[in-house]
Amino acid sequence: MLEIALMAIRNRFQKRRIGKKLFENSLKEMKRYWLKRKLKIVTFFVETDEENEKARRFYEKVIKPSDIITIPNIFNNHKAKIFYFKKLSDNSH
Ligand SMILES: CC(C)(COP(=O)(O)OP(=O)(O)OC[C@H]1O[C@@H](n2cnc3c(N)ncnc32)[C@H](O)[C@@H]1OP(=O)(O)O)[C@@H](O)C(=O)NCCC(=O)NCCS
């Protein structure tokens, strides 16, 4: 399982599809890495705060997750964290 942790685009460059390109290219690079090492990655996930509307829209649109799980964050006043999972059926994007 692979986590893509923390991505951010500087405010004034947001909404120009830079985040989408960064995400897709990062996944391609990582795929090269794991195939070279004969690793098998079956799922990847990202997480964000439930209240982060921008990130939620972004992940829903760009990842098209196969599963979405909401978990209360016991370390932060039980505000929810949302996990987006994507299955990589044939080890590709
Ligand atoms: C989330 C983030 C990385 C998105 O990057 P971005 O470059 O602005 O996103 P893109 O322009 O590639 O958007 C791709 C799609 O996501 C959705 N989206 C992105 N920003 C959105 C917004 N503010 N409102 C609604 N939808 C949005 C859109 O559907 C968009 O597709 P479209 O252009 O066809 O409409 C950026 O908003 C950011 O850095 N936020 C602050 C840090 C953060 O919260 N990171 C994620 C949590 S760890």
The ligand as an SDF file (V2000), in Angstrom:
LIG
                    3D

 48 50  0  0  0  0  0  0  0  0999 V2000
   -5.7340   20.6500   -3.2410 C   0  0  0  0  0  0  0  0  0  0  0  0
   -4.7460   21.3770   -4.1890 C   0  0  0  0  0  0  0  0  0  0  0  0
   -3.3930   20.6530   -4.1510 C   0  0  0  0  0  0  0  0  0  0  0  0
   -5.3180   21.3170   -5.6220 C   0  0  0  0  0  0  0  0  0  0  0  0
   -4.3360   21.8380   -6.5420 O   0  0  0  0  0  0  0  0  0  0  0  0
   -4.7500   22.6840   -7.8330 P   0  0  0  0  0  0  0  0  0  0  0  0
   -3.5590   22.8290   -8.7180 O   0  0  0  0  0  0  0  0  0  0  0  0
   -5.4280   23.9350   -7.4320 O   0  0  0  0  0  0  0  0  0  0  0  0
   -5.8440   21.7190   -8.5240 O   0  0  0  0  0  0  0  0  0  0  0  0
   -6.1560   21.5310  -10.0890 P   0  0  0  0  0  0  0  0  0  0  0  0
   -6.2190   22.8840  -10.7320 O   0  0  0  0  0  0  0  0  0  0  0  0
   -5.1950   20.5500  -10.6860 O   0  0  0  0  0  0  0  0  0  0  0  0
   -7.6200   20.9160  -10.0240 O   0  0  0  0  0  0  0  0  0  0  0  0
   -7.9910   19.6310  -10.5180 C   0  0  0  0  0  0  0  0  0  0  0  0
   -9.4690   19.4070  -10.2090 C   0  0  0  0  0  0  0  0  0  0  0  0
   -9.7000   19.4550   -8.7930 O   0  0  0  0  0  0  0  0  0  0  0  0
  -10.9160   20.1780   -8.4930 C   0  0  0  0  0  0  0  0  0  0  0  0
  -10.5950   21.3760   -7.7020 N   0  0  0  0  0  0  0  0  0  0  0  0
   -9.3550   21.8480   -7.4270 C   0  0  0  0  0  0  0  0  0  0  0  0
   -9.4510   22.9660   -6.6690 N   0  0  0  0  0  0  0  0  0  0  0  0
  -10.7720   23.1890   -6.4510 C   0  0  0  0  0  0  0  0  0  0  0  0
  -11.5130   24.1830   -5.7480 C   0  0  0  0  0  0  0  0  0  0  0  0
  -10.9070   25.1830   -5.1160 N   0  0  0  0  0  0  0  0  0  0  0  0
  -12.8730   24.0900   -5.7430 N   0  0  0  0  0  0  0  0  0  0  0  0
  -13.4980   23.0820   -6.3920 C   0  0  0  0  0  0  0  0  0  0  0  0
  -12.8500   22.1090   -7.0960 N   0  0  0  0  0  0  0  0  0  0  0  0
  -11.5160   22.1670   -7.1200 C   0  0  0  0  0  0  0  0  0  0  0  0
  -11.5170   20.5960   -9.8060 C   0  0  0  0  0  0  0  0  0  0  0  0
  -12.5260   19.6700  -10.1290 O   0  0  0  0  0  0  0  0  0  0  0  0
  -10.3720   20.5010  -10.7840 C   0  0  0  0  0  0  0  0  0  0  0  0
  -10.7860   20.0570  -12.0440 O   0  0  0  0  0  0  0  0  0  0  0  0
  -11.2610   21.1100  -13.1950 P   0  0  0  0  0  0  0  0  0  0  0  0
  -10.1000   22.0450  -13.3880 O   0  0  0  0  0  0  0  0  0  0  0  0
  -11.5160   20.2070  -14.3650 O   0  0  0  0  0  0  0  0  0  0  0  0
  -12.4850   21.7810  -12.6670 O   0  0  0  0  0  0  0  0  0  0  0  0
   -4.6080   22.8770   -3.8060 C   0  0  0  0  0  0  0  0  0  0  0  0
   -5.8920   23.4360   -3.6520 O   0  0  0  0  0  0  0  0  0  0  0  0
   -3.8070   23.1220   -2.5160 C   0  0  0  0  0  0  0  0  0  0  0  0
   -2.5670   23.1950   -2.5430 O   0  0  0  0  0  0  0  0  0  0  0  0
   -4.5190   23.2720   -1.3750 N   0  0  0  0  0  0  0  0  0  0  0  0
   -3.8600   23.6130   -0.0970 C   0  0  0  0  0  0  0  0  0  0  0  0
   -3.0930   22.4350    0.4890 C   0  0  0  0  0  0  0  0  0  0  0  0
   -3.9860   21.2430    0.7220 C   0  0  0  0  0  0  0  0  0  0  0  0
   -5.0780   21.3600    1.2540 O   0  0  0  0  0  0  0  0  0  0  0  0
   -3.4880   20.0530    0.2800 N   0  0  0  0  0  0  0  0  0  0  0  0
   -4.2370   18.7970    0.3600 C   0  0  0  0  0  0  0  0  0  0  0  0
   -4.3800   18.2650    1.7190 C   0  0  0  0  0  0  0  0  0  0  0  0
   -3.0120   17.3190    2.2550 S   0  0  0  0  0  0  0  0  0  0  0  0
  1  2  1  0
  2  3  1  0
  2  4  1  0
  2 36  1  0
  4  5  1  0
  5  6  1  0
  6  7  2  0
  6  8  1  0
  6  9  1  0
  9 10  1  0
 10 11  2  0
 10 12  1  0
 10 13  1  0
 13 14  1  0
 14 15  1  0
 15 16  1  0
 15 30  1  0
 16 17  1  0
 17 18  1  0
 17 28  1  0
 18 19  1  0
 18 27  1  0
 19 20  2  0
 20 21  1  0
 21 22  1  0
 21 27  2  0
 22 23  1  0
 22 24  2  0
 24 25  1  0
 25 26  2  0
 26 27  1  0
 28 29  1  0
 28 30  1  0
 30 31  1  0
 31 32  1  0
 32 33  2  0
 32 34  1  0
 32 35  1  0
 36 37  1  0
 36 38  1  0
 38 39  2  0
 38 40  1  0
 40 41  1  0
 41 42  1  0
 42 43  1  0
 43 44  2  0
 43 45  1  0
 45 46  1  0
 46 47  1  0
 47 48  1  0
M  END
$$$$
